[in-house]
């Protein structure tokens, strides 16, 4: 079911991207620091949105990885503290 919903959302996103590209067919010049590109406005919008989504996803993945790493460190520290308390209680 989740695979179906994922594929459906991709199809809907592709349809929206196609509609945006079709409605914004004007040509624009994109000047980057190292190149100059000519593209339609719709394609430029879709590419910019996609790049932004991918960068946001990358940032979130790094953030979640840091949280998981910290959680592992905290669990190890808790385990060590519990072992110390048990060993002191046994005395």
N, C-alpha and C positions, 0 to 999 in steps of 0.2 A: 504493500500500500504506500509506504513512504517513497519507494522508488518511483511509483506512478506519479505521486504528487511532485516529486523533484523534476521528472521529465516534463510534466504538465507546466510547471513554473518556468522551465527553460523555453518551452514552446511559446508560452505567453510573452516572456521577455523578448524572444526573437521577433515575435509579431509586433510588439510595441516598438522595438528598434527599427524594424522595417517601416512602420508607419511614420515614425519620426524622420527617418531618412527620406521618405517619399514626400512628406509635407515641407521639408526644408531643402529644396534642391538647389538653392542659390550657391554660386561658387564663391569661396573665400580664399584668401592667402593667409597661411599660417607661418609666421616667422619665429623660428626657434633660434637658439644661440648658435647653432652650427649648420642650419639648413633652412630653406624656404620651401614650403609645401603648398600645393593648390589642391583643395578638396571641397566637396559639397558641405554645406553647413550641417546637414543632418548626420553625415558620417562623422564629422568632427565632434558633434555633440555626443554621439553614441560612444565613440572612442574615448573621449574625455571622461564620460560617466563610468565606463568600464575600467579605465585606469584608476580612477578614484575609488571605485569599489574594491579593486584588487589591493590597492595600497592600504585601505582601511582594514581589509581582511588580514593582510600581513601584519599590521600593527596589533590587531586583536589577538592573533595567534601568538605573537611574541609576548603579549601581556598575560595570556592564559598560561603559557609555558613558564613564565616567571612565577605566577601564582602556584602552579603545581610544584615547582622546584622548592618554593618556600614552604609549602605544605609538607613536603617530604622531609625537609630539614627540621620543621617543628615536630613532626611525628618521631623522628629519631631522637630529638632532644627530650621529648616526653617519655619515650621508652627508657632512656638513660636515667632520667629523674625518677621514674617509677622503680627501676631496679635499685637505685640508691636507697629509696625509702624502704623497699622490701628488705634490703640487706641490713639496714639500721634497725628495722622492727624485729628482725630475727635475733638480734643481740640481746 
